[in-house]
Amino acid sequence: MLAIDAPGDGGGRFTRVDLKPTVTIAETGDESVAERLHETAHEQCLIANSCAVPIRCNAEVLCV
């Protein structure tokens, strides 16, 4: 989801980005490890760290 501030003069800017990825791991995998790894990856993400707006990442971990 993108939050946008559009003042009506043809301009605008993103004010927030919400990411909701789905991470799939093996049924025998450790969900808490997957969540920690994903959190670390987001913290070190070049793109997210280069943006001027907050980027929230709420990953869903599925064990299959």
CHARMM internal coordinates of N, CA and C (Angstrom, degrees):
IC EDIT
DIST 1 N 1 CA 1.4312
DIST 1 CA 1 C 1.5166
ANGL 1 N 1 CA 1 C 108.75
DIST 1 C 2 N 1.3099
ANGL 1 CA 1 C 2 N 116.70
DIHE 1 N 1 CA 1 C 2 N 141.59
DIST 2 N 2 CA 1.4530
ANGL 1 C 2 N 2 CA 122.32
DIHE 1 CA 1 C 2 N 2 CA 176.19
DIST 2 CA 2 C 1.5191
ANGL 2 N 2 CA 2 C 108.73
DIHE 1 C 2 N 2 CA 2 C -116.40
DIST 2 C 3 N 1.3187
ANGL 2 CA 2 C 3 N 116.63
DIHE 2 N 2 CA 2 C 3 N 133.50
DIST 3 N 3 CA 1.4617
ANGL 2 C 3 N 3 CA 120.88
DIHE 2 CA 2 C 3 N 3 CA 172.70
DIST 3 CA 3 C 1.5248
ANGL 3 N 3 CA 3 C 107.18
DIHE 2 C 3 N 3 CA 3 C -100.36
DIST 3 C 4 N 1.3230
ANGL 3 CA 3 C 4 N 116.54
DIHE 3 N 3 CA 3 C 4 N 131.64
DIST 4 N 4 CA 1.4589
ANGL 3 C 4 N 4 CA 120.94
DIHE 3 CA 3 C 4 N 4 CA -173.80
DIST 4 CA 4 C 1.5202
ANGL 4 N 4 CA 4 C 110.44
DIHE 3 C 4 N 4 CA 4 C -125.37
DIST 4 C 5 N 1.3307
ANGL 4 CA 4 C 5 N 115.06
DIHE 4 N 4 CA 4 C 5 N 138.34
DIST 5 N 5 CA 1.4553
ANGL 4 C 5 N 5 CA 122.10
DIHE 4 CA 4 C 5 N 5 CA 172.20
DIST 5 CA 5 C 1.5192
ANGL 5 N 5 CA 5 C 106.45
DIHE 4 C 5 N 5 CA 5 C -105.70
DIST 5 C 6 N 1.3389
ANGL 5 CA 5 C 6 N 118.01
DIHE 5 N 5 CA 5 C 6 N 106.49
DIST 6 N 6 CA 1.4597
ANGL 5 C 6 N 6 CA 123.02
DIHE 5 CA 5 C 6 N 6 CA -177.48
DIST 6 CA 6 C 1.5244
ANGL 6 N 6 CA 6 C 108.30
DIHE 5 C 6 N 6 CA 6 C -119.35
DIST 6 C 7 N 1.3376
ANGL 6 CA 6 C 7 N 117.69
DIHE 6 N 6 CA 6 C 7 N 100.63
DIST 7 N 7 CA 1.4521
ANGL 6 C 7 N 7 CA 120.72
DIHE 6 CA 6 C 7 N 7 CA -174.93
DIST 7 CA 7 C 1.5284
ANGL 7 N 7 CA 7 C 115.45
DIHE 6 C 7 N 7 CA 7 C -70.36
DIST 7 C 8 N 1.3319
ANGL 7 CA 7 C 8 N 118.63
DIHE 7 N 7 CA 7 C 8 N -7.43
DIST 8 N 8 CA 1.4584
ANGL 7 C 8 N 8 CA 120.23
DIHE 7 CA 7 C 8 N 8 CA 176.92
DIST 8 CA 8 C 1.5125
ANGL 8 N 8 CA 8 C 114.15
DIHE 7 C 8 N 8 CA 8 C 98.43
DIST 8 C 9 N 1.3207
ANGL 8 CA 8 C 9 N 118.58
DIHE 8 N 8 CA 8 C 9 N -2.99
DIST 9 N 9 CA 1.4611
ANGL 8 C 9 N 9 CA 121.42
DIHE 8 CA 8 C 9 N 9 CA 179.93
DIST 9 CA 9 C 1.5260
ANGL 9 N 9 CA 9 C 112.05
DIHE 8 C 9 N 9 CA 9 C -97.39
DIST 9 C 10 N 1.3310
ANGL 9 CA 9 C 10 N 116.74
DIHE 9 N 9 CA 9 C 10 N 15.33
DIST 10 N 10 CA 1.4567
ANGL 9 C 10 N 10 CA 121.09
DIHE 9 CA 9 C 10 N 10 CA 179.70
DIST 10 CA 10 C 1.5205
ANGL 10 N 10 CA 10 C 112.85
DIHE 9 C 10 N 10 CA 10 C 94.29
DIST 10 C 11 N 1.3031
ANGL 10 CA 10 C 11 N 117.57
DIHE 10 N 10 CA 10 C 11 N -10.66
DIST 11 N 11 CA 1.4639
ANGL 10 C 11 N 11 CA 120.88
DIHE 10 CA 10 C 11 N 11 CA 178.47
DIST 11 CA 11 C 1.5126
ANGL 11 N 11 CA 11 C 109.73
DIHE 10 C 11 N 11 CA 11 C -98.97
DIST 11 C 12 N 1.2708
ANGL 11 CA 11 C 12 N 114.96
DIHE 11 N 11 CA 11 C 12 N -167.07
DIST 12 N 12 CA 1.4520
ANGL 11 C 12 N 12 CA 120.48
DIHE 11 CA 11 C 12 N 12 CA 177.12
DIST 12 CA 12 C 1.5106
ANGL 12 N 12 CA 12 C 110.15
DIHE 11 C 12 N 12 CA 12 C 157.30
DIST 12 C 13 N 1.3204
ANGL 12 CA 12 C 13 N 114.94
DIHE 12 N 12 CA 12 C 13 N 174.86
DIST 13 N 13 CA 1.4585
ANGL 12 C 13 N 13 CA 119.63
DIHE 12 CA 12 C 13 N 13 CA 178.40
DIST 13 CA 13 C 1.5179
ANGL 13 N 13 CA 13 C 108.77
DIHE 12 C 13 N 13 CA 13 C -157.52
DIST 13 C 14 N 1.3200
ANGL 13 CA 13 C 14 N 115.11
DIHE 13 N 13 CA 13 C 14 N 154.15
DIST 14 N 14 CA 1.4524
ANGL 13 C 14 N 14 CA 120.18
DIHE 13 CA 13 C 14 N 14 CA 172.86
DIST 14 CA 14 C 1.5173
ANGL 14 N 14 CA 14 C 108.26
DIHE 13 C 14 N 14 CA 14 C -75.08
DIST 14 C 15 N 1.3157
ANGL 14 CA 14 C 15 N 116.63
DIHE 14 N 14 CA 14 C 15 N 139.13
DIST 15 N 15 CA 1.4579
ANGL 14 C 15 N 15 CA 120.28
DIHE 14 CA 14 C 15 N 15 CA 178.49
DIST 15 CA 15 C 1.5273
ANGL 15 N 15 CA 15 C 112.06
DIHE 14 C 15 N 15 CA 15 C -110.54
DIST 15 C 16 N 1.3358
ANGL 15 CA 15 C 16 N 116.60
DIHE 15 N 15 CA 15 C 16 N -15.93
DIST 16 N 16 CA 1.4593
ANGL 15 C 16 N 16 CA 120.74
DIHE 15 CA 15 C 16 N 16 CA 179.93
DIST 16 CA 16 C 1.5288
ANGL 16 N 16 CA 16 C 108.45
DIHE 15 C 16 N 16 CA 16 C -167.90
DIST 16 C 17 N 1.3291
ANGL 16 CA 16 C 17 N 115.53
DIHE 16 N 16 CA 16 C 17 N 147.92
DIST 17 N 17 CA 1.4608
ANGL 16 C 17 N 17 CA 121.56
DIHE 16 CA 16 C 17 N 17 CA 174.40
DIST 17 CA 17 C 1.5222
ANGL 17 N 17 CA 17 C 107.23
DIHE 16 C 17 N 17 CA 17 C -126.06
DIST 17 C 18 N 1.3220
ANGL 17 CA 17 C 18 N 117.22
DIHE 17 N 17 CA 17 C 18 N 126.92
DIST 18 N 18 CA 1.4608
ANGL 17 C 18 N 18 CA 122.60
DIHE 17 CA 17 C 18 N 18 CA 177.27
DIST 18 CA 18 C 1.5279
ANGL 18 N 18 CA 18 C 108.38
DIHE 17 C 18 N 18 CA 18 C -113.57
DIST 18 C 19 N 1.3220
ANGL 18 CA 18 C 19 N 116.23
DIHE 18 N 18 CA 18 C 19 N 118.99
DIST 19 N 19 CA 1.4600
ANGL 18 C 19 N 19 CA 122.14
DIHE 18 CA 18 C 19 N 19 CA 178.47
DIST 19 CA 19 C 1.5269
ANGL 19 N 19 CA 19 C 109.00
DIHE 18 C 19 N 19 CA 19 C -103.67
DIST 19 C 20 N 1.3203
ANGL 19 CA 19 C 20 N 116.67
DIHE 19 N 19 CA 19 C 20 N 140.28
DIST 20 N 20 CA 1.4598
ANGL 19 C 20 N 20 CA 121.32
DIHE 19 CA 19 C 20 N 20 CA 179.69
DIST 20 CA 20 C 1.5263
ANGL 20 N 20 CA 20 C 109.61
DIHE 19 C 20 N 20 CA 20 C -134.35
DIST 20 C 21 N 1.3426
ANGL 20 CA 20 C 21 N 116.64
DIHE 20 N 20 CA 20 C 21 N 67.19
DIST 21 N 21 CA 1.4656
ANGL 20 C 21 N 21 CA 119.23
DIHE 20 CA 20 C 21 N 21 CA -179.35
DIST 21 CA 21 C 1.5250
ANGL 21 N 21 CA 21 C 112.01
DIHE 20 C 21 N 21 CA 21 C -74.18
DIST 21 C 22 N 1.3134
ANGL 21 CA 21 C 22 N 115.01
DIHE 21 N 21 CA 21 C 22 N 156.71
DIST 22 N 22 CA 1.4567
ANGL 21 C 22 N 22 CA 121.07
DIHE 21 CA 21 C 22 N 22 CA 173.55
DIST 22 CA 22 C 1.5214
ANGL 22 N 22 CA 22 C 107.40
DIHE 21 C 22 N 22 CA 22 C -110.42
DIST 22 C 23 N 1.3259
ANGL 22 CA 22 C 23 N 116.07
DIHE 22 N 22 CA 22 C 23 N 123.95
DIST 23 N 23 CA 1.4587
ANGL 22 C 23 N 23 CA 122.85
DIHE 22 CA 22 C 23 N 23 CA 179.52
DIST 23 CA 23 C 1.5226
ANGL 23 N 23 CA 23 C 107.31
DIHE 22 C 23 N 23 CA 23 C -107.43
DIST 23 C 24 N 1.3333
ANGL 23 CA 23 C 24 N 116.43
DIHE 23 N 23 CA 23 C 24 N 124.75
DIST 24 N 24 CA 1.4562
ANGL 23 C 24 N 24 CA 120.99
DIHE 23 CA 23 C 24 N 24 CA -178.60
DIST 24 CA 24 C 1.5229
ANGL 24 N 24 CA 24 C 109.52
DIHE 23 C 24 N 24 CA 24 C -108.68
DIST 24 C 25 N 1.3400
ANGL 24 CA 24 C 25 N 115.56
DIHE 24 N 24 CA 24 C 25 N 127.16
DIST 25 N 25 CA 1.4561
ANGL 24 C 25 N 25 CA 120.63
DIHE 24 CA 24 C 25 N 25 CA 178.31
DIST 25 CA 25 C 1.5301
ANGL 25 N 25 CA 25 C 108.69
DIHE 24 C 25 N 25 CA 25 C -125.78
DIST 25 C 26 N 1.3299
ANGL 25 CA 25 C 26 N 115.82
DIHE 25 N 25 CA 25 C 26 N 166.13
DIST 26 N 26 CA 1.4624
ANGL 25 C 26 N 26 CA 120.80
DIHE 25 CA 25 C 26 N 26 CA 178.74
DIST 26 CA 26 C 1.5217
ANGL 26 N 26 CA 26 C 110.18
DIHE 25 C 26 N 26 CA 26 C -63.82
DIST 26 C 27 N 1.2980
ANGL 26 CA 26 C 27 N 115.88
DIHE 26 N 26 CA 26 C 27 N 150.77
DIST 27 N 27 CA 1.4633
ANGL 26 C 27 N 27 CA 121.65
DIHE 26 CA 26 C 27 N 27 CA -179.92
DIST 27 CA 27 C 1.5339
ANGL 27 N 27 CA 27 C 111.03
DIHE 26 C 27 N 27 CA 27 C -55.96
DIST 27 C 28 N 1.3255
ANGL 27 CA 27 C 28 N 116.14
DIHE 27 N 27 CA 27 C 28 N -31.65
DIST 28 N 28 CA 1.4681
ANGL 27 C 28 N 28 CA 120.52
DIHE 27 CA 27 C 28 N 28 CA 179.66
DIST 28 CA 28 C 1.5249
ANGL 28 N 28 CA 28 C 112.41
DIHE 27 C 28 N 28 CA 28 C -85.29
DIST 28 C 29 N 1.3387
ANGL 28 CA 28 C 29 N 117.39
DIHE 28 N 28 CA 28 C 29 N 1.40
DIST 29 N 29 CA 1.4580
ANGL 28 C 29 N 29 CA 121.65
DIHE 28 CA 28 C 29 N 29 CA -178.27
DIST 29 CA 29 C 1.5160
ANGL 29 N 29 CA 29 C 112.31
DIHE 28 C 29 N 29 CA 29 C -75.82
DIST 29 C 30 N 1.3167
ANGL 29 CA 29 C 30 N 114.99
DIHE 29 N 29 CA 29 C 30 N 166.42
DIST 30 N 30 CA 1.4657
ANGL 29 C 30 N 30 CA 122.30
DIHE 29 CA 29 C 30 N 30 CA -179.41
DIST 30 CA 30 C 1.5272
ANGL 30 N 30 CA 30 C 108.70
DIHE 29 C 30 N 30 CA 30 C -100.25
DIST 30 C 31 N 1.3131
ANGL 30 CA 30 C 31 N 116.02
DIHE 30 N 30 CA 30 C 31 N 108.75
DIST 31 N 31 CA 1.4667
ANGL 30 C 31 N 31 CA 121.37
DIHE 30 CA 30 C 31 N 31 CA -176.77
DIST 31 CA 31 C 1.5258
ANGL 31 N 31 CA 31 C 111.92
DIHE 30 C 31 N 31 CA 31 C -59.44
DIST 31 C 32 N 1.3220
ANGL 31 CA 31 C 32 N 118.33
DIHE 31 N 31 CA 31 C 32 N -39.85
DIST 32 N 32 CA 1.4650
ANGL 31 C 32 N 32 CA 120.88
DIHE 31 CA 31 C 32 N 32 CA -178.47
DIST 32 CA 32 C 1.5282
ANGL 32 N 32 CA 32 C 111.21
DIHE 31 C 32 N 32 CA 32 C -66.53
DIST 32 C 33 N 1.3338
ANGL 32 CA 32 C 33 N 117.52
DIHE 32 N 32 CA 32 C 33 N -35.28
DIST 33 N 33 CA 1.4720
ANGL 32 C 33 N 33 CA 120.71
DIHE 32 CA 32 C 33 N 33 CA 176.48
DIST 33 CA 33 C 1.5260
ANGL 33 N 33 CA 33 C 109.54
DIHE 32 C 33 N 33 CA 33 C -66.19
DIST 33 C 34 N 1.3329
ANGL 33 CA 33 C 34 N 116.91
DIHE 33 N 33 CA 33 C 34 N -44.06
DIST 34 N 34 CA 1.4682
ANGL 33 C 34 N 34 CA 120.85
DIHE 33 CA 33 C 34 N 34 CA 178.75
DIST 34 CA 34 C 1.5285
ANGL 34 N 34 CA 34 C 110.86
DIHE 33 C 34 N 34 CA 34 C -59.82
DIST 34 C 35 N 1.3200
ANGL 34 CA 34 C 35 N 117.54
DIHE 34 N 34 CA 34 C 35 N -42.24
DIST 35 N 35 CA 1.4665
ANGL 34 C 35 N 35 CA 121.30
DIHE 34 CA 34 C 35 N 35 CA 179.26
DIST 35 CA 35 C 1.5254
ANGL 35 N 35 CA 35 C 110.94
DIHE 34 C 35 N 35 CA 35 C -64.17
DIST 35 C 36 N 1.3388
ANGL 35 CA 35 C 36 N 117.14
DIHE 35 N 35 CA 35 C 36 N -43.03
DIST 36 N 36 CA 1.4742
ANGL 35 C 36 N 36 CA 120.23
DIHE 35 CA 35 C 36 N 36 CA 179.60
DIST 36 CA 36 C 1.5287
ANGL 36 N 36 CA 36 C 110.97
DIHE 35 C 36 N 36 CA 36 C -65.83
DIST 36 C 37 N 1.3221
ANGL 36 CA 36 C 37 N 117.02
DIHE 36 N 36 CA 36 C 37 N -42.08
DIST 37 N 37 CA 1.4629
ANGL 36 C 37 N 37 CA 120.03
DIHE 36 CA 36 C 37 N 37 CA 178.75
DIST 37 CA 37 C 1.5270
ANGL 37 N 37 CA 37 C 111.21
DIHE 36 C 37 N 37 CA 37 C -62.80
DIST 37 C 38 N 1.3344
ANGL 37 CA 37 C 38 N 115.98
DIHE 37 N 37 CA 37 C 38 N -41.24
DIST 38 N 38 CA 1.4625
ANGL 37 C 38 N 38 CA 119.48
DIHE 37 CA 37 C 38 N 38 CA 179.70
DIST 38 CA 38 C 1.5271
ANGL 38 N 38 CA 38 C 110.61
DIHE 37 C 38 N 38 CA 38 C -66.17
DIST 38 C 39 N 1.3175
ANGL 38 CA 38 C 39 N 117.35
DIHE 38 N 38 CA 38 C 39 N -39.51
DIST 39 N 39 CA 1.4612
ANGL 38 C 39 N 39 CA 121.66
DIHE 38 CA 38 C 39 N 39 CA 178.32
DIST 39 CA 39 C 1.5269
ANGL 39 N 39 CA 39 C 110.63
DIHE 38 C 39 N 39 CA 39 C -62.96
DIST 39 C 40 N 1.3225
ANGL 39 CA 39 C 40 N 116.98
DIHE 39 N 39 CA 39 C 40 N -44.08
DIST 40 N 40 CA 1.4630
ANGL 39 C 40 N 40 CA 120.97
DIHE 39 CA 39 C 40 N 40 CA 178.19
DIST 40 CA 40 C 1.5250
ANGL 40 N 40 CA 40 C 110.86
DIHE 39 C 40 N 40 CA 40 C -63.23
DIST 40 C 41 N 1.3231
ANGL 40 CA 40 C 41 N 117.18
DIHE 40 N 40 CA 40 C 41 N -42.53
DIST 41 N 41 CA 1.4651
ANGL 40 C 41 N 41 CA 121.11
DIHE 40 CA 40 C 41 N 41 CA 178.42
DIST 41 CA 41 C 1.5239
ANGL 41 N 41 CA 41 C 110.73
DIHE 40 C 41 N 41 CA 41 C -60.50
DIST 41 C 42 N 1.3239
ANGL 41 CA 41 C 42 N 117.37
DIHE 41 N 41 CA 41 C 42 N -41.85
DIST 42 N 42 CA 1.4661
ANGL 41 C 42 N 42 CA 120.64
DIHE 41 CA 41 C 42 N 42 CA 178.88
DIST 42 CA 42 C 1.5313
ANGL 42 N 42 CA 42 C 111.06
DIHE 41 C 42 N 42 CA 42 C -65.13
DIST 42 C 43 N 1.3326
ANGL 42 CA 42 C 43 N 117.08
DIHE 42 N 42 CA 42 C 43 N -42.11
DIST 43 N 43 CA 1.4671
ANGL 42 C 43 N 43 CA 121.07
DIHE 42 CA 42 C 43 N 43 CA 179.71
DIST 43 CA 43 C 1.5273
ANGL 43 N 43 CA 43 C 111.83
DIHE 42 C 43 N 43 CA 43 C -62.44
DIST 43 C 44 N 1.3314
ANGL 43 CA 43 C 44 N 117.35
DIHE 43 N 43 CA 43 C 44 N -30.46
DIST 44 N 44 CA 1.4615
ANGL 43 C 44 N 44 CA 121.91
DIHE 43 CA 43 C 44 N 44 CA -176.99
DIST 44 CA 44 C 1.5282
ANGL 44 N 44 CA 44 C 112.95
DIHE 43 C 44 N 44 CA 44 C -100.35
DIST 44 C 45 N 1.3235
ANGL 44 CA 44 C 45 N 117.21
DIHE 44 N 44 CA 44 C 45 N 7.01
DIST 45 N 45 CA 1.4652
ANGL 44 C 45 N 45 CA 122.14
DIHE 44 CA 44 C 45 N 45 CA -175.75
DIST 45 CA 45 C 1.5308
ANGL 45 N 45 CA 45 C 111.15
DIHE 44 C 45 N 45 CA 45 C -68.51
DIST 45 C 46 N 1.3268
ANGL 45 CA 45 C 46 N 116.31
DIHE 45 N 45 CA 45 C 46 N 123.01
DIST 46 N 46 CA 1.4656
ANGL 45 C 46 N 46 CA 121.76
DIHE 45 CA 45 C 46 N 46 CA 179.48
DIST 46 CA 46 C 1.5248
ANGL 46 N 46 CA 46 C 111.52
DIHE 45 C 46 N 46 CA 46 C -60.08
DIST 46 C 47 N 1.3170
ANGL 46 CA 46 C 47 N 117.29
DIHE 46 N 46 CA 46 C 47 N -43.61
DIST 47 N 47 CA 1.4684
ANGL 46 C 47 N 47 CA 120.43
DIHE 46 CA 46 C 47 N 47 CA -177.91
DIST 47 CA 47 C 1.5238
ANGL 47 N 47 CA 47 C 110.48
DIHE 46 C 47 N 47 CA 47 C -67.05
DIST 47 C 48 N 1.3296
ANGL 47 CA 47 C 48 N 117.45
DIHE 47 N 47 CA 47 C 48 N -49.28
DIST 48 N 48 CA 1.4670
ANGL 47 C 48 N 48 CA 120.05
DIHE 47 CA 47 C 48 N 48 CA -179.41
DIST 48 CA 48 C 1.5188
ANGL 48 N 48 CA 48 C 111.52
DIHE 47 C 48 N 48 CA 48 C -61.66
DIST 48 C 49 N 1.3276
ANGL 48 CA 48 C 49 N 117.25
DIHE 48 N 48 CA 48 C 49 N -38.13
DIST 49 N 49 CA 1.4605
ANGL 48 C 49 N 49 CA 120.50
DIHE 48 CA 48 C 49 N 49 CA -179.61
DIST 49 CA 49 C 1.5226
ANGL 49 N 49 CA 49 C 112.95
DIHE 48 C 49 N 49 CA 49 C -74.74
DIST 49 C 50 N 1.3297
ANGL 49 CA 49 C 50 N 117.55
DIHE 49 N 49 CA 49 C 50 N -13.35
DIST 50 N 50 CA 1.4627
ANGL 49 C 50 N 50 CA 121.41
DIHE 49 CA 49 C 50 N 50 CA -179.60
DIST 50 CA 50 C 1.5304
ANGL 50 N 50 CA 50 C 112.53
DIHE 49 C 50 N 50 CA 50 C -94.62
DIST 50 C 51 N 1.3096
ANGL 50 CA 50 C 51 N 117.59
DIHE 50 N 50 CA 50 C 51 N -9.82
DIST 51 N 51 CA 1.4675
ANGL 50 C 51 N 51 CA 121.23
DIHE 50 CA 50 C 51 N 51 CA -176.89
DIST 51 CA 51 C 1.5263
ANGL 51 N 51 CA 51 C 110.90
DIHE 50 C 51 N 51 CA 51 C -85.40
DIST 51 C 52 N 1.3151
ANGL 51 CA 51 C 52 N 114.95
DIHE 51 N 51 CA 51 C 52 N 148.69
DIST 52 N 52 CA 1.4603
ANGL 51 C 52 N 52 CA 120.68
DIHE 51 CA 51 C 52 N 52 CA -179.58
DIST 52 CA 52 C 1.5187
ANGL 52 N 52 CA 52 C 112.90
DIHE 51 C 52 N 52 CA 52 C -89.19
DIST 52 C 53 N 1.3111
ANGL 52 CA 52 C 53 N 117.36
DIHE 52 N 52 CA 52 C 53 N -2.00
DIST 53 N 53 CA 1.4652
ANGL 52 C 53 N 53 CA 121.46
DIHE 52 CA 52 C 53 N 53 CA 179.19
DIST 53 CA 53 C 1.5165
ANGL 53 N 53 CA 53 C 109.48
DIHE 52 C 53 N 53 CA 53 C -114.20
DIST 53 C 54 N 1.3268
ANGL 53 CA 53 C 54 N 118.22
DIHE 53 N 53 CA 53 C 54 N 154.98
DIST 54 N 54 CA 1.4586
ANGL 53 C 54 N 54 CA 119.80
DIHE 53 CA 53 C 54 N 54 CA 176.84
DIST 54 CA 54 C 1.5217
ANGL 54 N 54 CA 54 C 111.43
DIHE 53 C 54 N 54 CA 54 C -65.27
DIST 54 C 55 N 1.3227
ANGL 54 CA 54 C 55 N 115.59
DIHE 54 N 54 CA 54 C 55 N 139.22
DIST 55 N 55 CA 1.4554
ANGL 54 C 55 N 55 CA 121.63
DIHE 54 CA 54 C 55 N 55 CA 175.41
DIST 55 CA 55 C 1.5173
ANGL 55 N 55 CA 55 C 107.12
DIHE 54 C 55 N 55 CA 55 C -120.16
DIST 55 C 56 N 1.3166
ANGL 55 CA 55 C 56 N 115.45
DIHE 55 N 55 CA 55 C 56 N 116.87
DIST 56 N 56 CA 1.4668
ANGL 55 C 56 N 56 CA 121.37
DIHE 55 CA 55 C 56 N 56 CA 179.45
DIST 56 CA 56 C 1.5178
ANGL 56 N 56 CA 56 C 108.15
DIHE 55 C 56 N 56 CA 56 C -101.69
DIST 56 C 57 N 1.3186
ANGL 56 CA 56 C 57 N 115.89
DIHE 56 N 56 CA 56 C 57 N 137.21
DIST 57 N 57 CA 1.4471
ANGL 56 C 57 N 57 CA 120.41
DIHE 56 CA 56 C 57 N 57 CA -178.90
DIST 57 CA 57 C 1.5251
ANGL 57 N 57 CA 57 C 108.85
DIHE 56 C 57 N 57 CA 57 C -125.26
DIST 57 C 58 N 1.3133
ANGL 57 CA 57 C 58 N 116.08
DIHE 57 N 57 CA 57 C 58 N 114.38
DIST 58 N 58 CA 1.4629
ANGL 57 C 58 N 58 CA 122.62
DIHE 57 CA 57 C 58 N 58 CA 178.22
DIST 58 CA 58 C 1.5115
ANGL 58 N 58 CA 58 C 108.85
DIHE 57 C 58 N 58 CA 58 C -116.42
DIST 58 C 59 N 1.3363
ANGL 58 CA 58 C 59 N 115.46
DIHE 58 N 58 CA 58 C 59 N 87.39
DIST 59 N 59 CA 1.4507
ANGL 58 C 59 N 59 CA 120.70
DIHE 58 CA 58 C 59 N 59 CA -177.35
DIST 59 CA 59 C 1.5243
ANGL 59 N 59 CA 59 C 111.23
DIHE 58 C 59 N 59 CA 59 C -78.62
DIST 59 C 60 N 1.3192
ANGL 59 CA 59 C 60 N 114.85
DIHE 59 N 59 CA 59 C 60 N 144.63
DIST 60 N 60 CA 1.4589
ANGL 59 C 60 N 60 CA 121.37
DIHE 59 CA 59 C 60 N 60 CA 172.99
DIST 60 CA 60 C 1.5222
ANGL 60 N 60 CA 60 C 106.55
DIHE 59 C 60 N 60 CA 60 C -108.04
DIST 60 C 61 N 1.3243
ANGL 60 CA 60 C 61 N 117.19
DIHE 60 N 60 CA 60 C 61 N 124.49
DIST 61 N 61 CA 1.4599
ANGL 60 C 61 N 61 CA 121.86
DIHE 60 CA 60 C 61 N 61 CA 179.74
DIST 61 CA 61 C 1.5168
ANGL 61 N 61 CA 61 C 109.06
DIHE 60 C 61 N 61 CA 61 C -99.88
DIST 61 C 62 N 1.3312
ANGL 61 CA 61 C 62 N 115.91
DIHE 61 N 61 CA 61 C 62 N 124.43
DIST 62 N 62 CA 1.4601
ANGL 61 C 62 N 62 CA 121.44
DIHE 61 CA 61 C 62 N 62 CA 178.28
DIST 62 CA 62 C 1.5228
ANGL 62 N 62 CA 62 C 109.28
DIHE 61 C 62 N 62 CA 62 C -113.37
DIST 62 C 63 N 1.3085
ANGL 62 CA 62 C 63 N 117.02
DIHE 62 N 62 CA 62 C 63 N 130.35
DIST 63 N 63 CA 1.4618
ANGL 62 C 63 N 63 CA 122.74
DIHE 62 CA 62 C 63 N 63 CA 175.14
DIST 63 CA 63 C 1.5170
ANGL 63 N 63 CA 63 C 108.08
DIHE 62 C 63 N 63 CA 63 C -99.81
DIST 63 C 64 N 1.3377
ANGL 63 CA 63 C 64 N 116.42
DIHE 63 N 63 CA 63 C 64 N 118.26
DIST 64 N 64 CA 1.4725
ANGL 63 C 64 N 64 CA 120.76
DIHE 63 CA 63 C 64 N 64 CA -179.41
DIST 64 CA 64 C 1.5064
ANGL 64 N 64 CA 64 C 110.85
DIHE 63 C 64 N 64 CA 64 C -125.46
END
COOR INIT
IC SEED 1 N 1 CA 1 C
IC BUILD
